[in-house]
Amino acid sequence: MKEKSYNFFKLIGEYSLYGLLFFLPISNALVESFAGLALLGFVGRKIIKPDFKYLKFWPNAFLLLFLFFSALSMFNSGAHLKISLHALFGKWIQYIGICIIVQDSLYDEKVIKRGILIFLLSAALVVLSGLSQYFFNIEFLRNRSPIKLSDGSYAATSSFVYYNAFGAYLVVVLSLVAALLLENNYSRLKTRGLLFLAILSAPAIIFTFSRGSWLGAFISLIFMAALSRRNFKRLIPVFVIVIILFLLPIFYERLLFTFKGGGDSNRFRYWLAAWKMISDYPFLGIGIGTFMANFSKYLPNVYISYAHNSYLQIWAESGIFSLISFLAFVSSLIYLGIKKFIISRDFILLGFLSGALGYLAHSFFDTNLYSLSLAVLFWVWVGLIIERIRNEKLQRI
C-alpha cells in the first residue's frame, strides 16, 4: 500500500511536469495549477519517503544564500513590507521551489524524452501561431495582435503579451532543437520533425524584432558550437535561412535603430534610475519586490514595473550579496554542466545548458525572471539541468 501511494504521488509529479512544459507559453492559470499539483506530488512523496539527500548538491547552497539575502532586504522595505513579503513567499520561494521539486528525482529517461516531446509540440503550436500572427494577423492561441514598435515595424508575440517574452521563449526552444539535431541519433521522421521546427523557429525569433533575443540565440549557438565541435555542421541549413533573412533591409534597420536618437533611450533611462537606486541601497537593496513602488522617486512621471534588466533589478531590490549568490548559482551549474557534457556527450544536457545561457544573456535586456511563465520556464530548466548533472547513468559514450 505504501509503495502504491508513493507511485501515485510520483505519477502526479510526472504529469505535472508535462503540464508545465506544455502550457508555459499558453496559460498562466494552468501553469499555476500544475505547479500546485507538482507541490502536492512532492509533499506526498516526502511524507511517505522523507529523503532529502539531493539537496546536498552544493550549488543549492547559493540558492539558500540568495533567499537569505533577499529576506534581509526587507529591513529596507519600510511601508512596502507587505509587497516584499508577497514577492518573497508568493514568487521567489515558489519559483525556487519548482526548481527543487524538478531536481528531486532522477527521472527515467522515458520521462525526460516524453517531457521534451510535449515541450516541443507546444513550441510548434506557439511558433506557428506567431508566424500566422505576423503574416496574416491571426494568432490562434490567445487571439493577440502584433505589436507596433516605435520604429514603425510590427513584432510577433504569439501567445505572449510582449514580443520580448516570445523571443526569450524561442531562445530556449531553438537551443534545445539545435542540440537534439546535433546528436543525430533519431529516426528519419524525428530528425525531419526537429529540422522543420528549427527552420520555423529561426524566422519566428527574427520576426519578434527582439534584439536581446537575437543576442541570446547567438550566444547560445556559439556556446553549443564550441562544445559540440564538428557536429555543428548539421545546423548549416538553419544558419543559411537566418543569414538570408538578416540581409533584408527591415532587420538591418532594426539593428541600427539601437544606436539612433530615441532608439533605446527609455531603456537606458530605466537602467540609470535603477543604478541610482542601487547607489542608495547597495548592500541590502531597497526591499525585494519594491522596485515599482519606489521607481517614481528616481524617475518621476514614468510608470513602469521592471528595470528591463534582471540583474540590475535583483541588485536594486535585494542587494549585491543577493545578486552575487544568484550569479554564483548559475555559474556553478554551467561549469558542472560543461564538465558533465564532456564526459557523457549528453546532447539533451547541452540543449538545456545552451537554452539557459541564452535566456540569461537575454535577461540582461529584459526582466524574464519576473515574468510568471518565463520565470517558471527558467526554474524548470535549471531543475532539469541539475537532474542531468546528478544522473550517474549518463556516462561517457
Secondary structure, 3 states (H helix, E strand, C coil): CHHHHHHHHHHHHHHHHHHHHHHCCCCHHHHHHHHHHHHHHHHHHHHHCCCCHHHHCCCHHHHHHHHHHHHHHHHHCHHHHHHHHHHHHHHHHHHHHHHHHHHCCCCCHHHHHHHHHHHHHHHHHHHHHHHHHHHHCCCCCCCCCCEECCCCCEECCCCCCCHHHHHHHHHHHHHHHHHHHHHCCCCHHHHHHHHHHHHHHHHHHHHCCCHHHHHHHHHHHHHHHHHHHHHHHHHHHHHHHHHHHHCCHHHHHHHHHCCCCCCCHHHHHHHHHHHHHHHHCCCCCCCCCCHHHHHHHHCCCCCCCCCCCHHHHHHHHHCHHHHHHHHHHHHHHHHHHHHHHHHHCCHHHHHHHHHHHHHHHHCCCCCHHHCHHHHHHHHHHHHHHHHHHHCCCCCCC
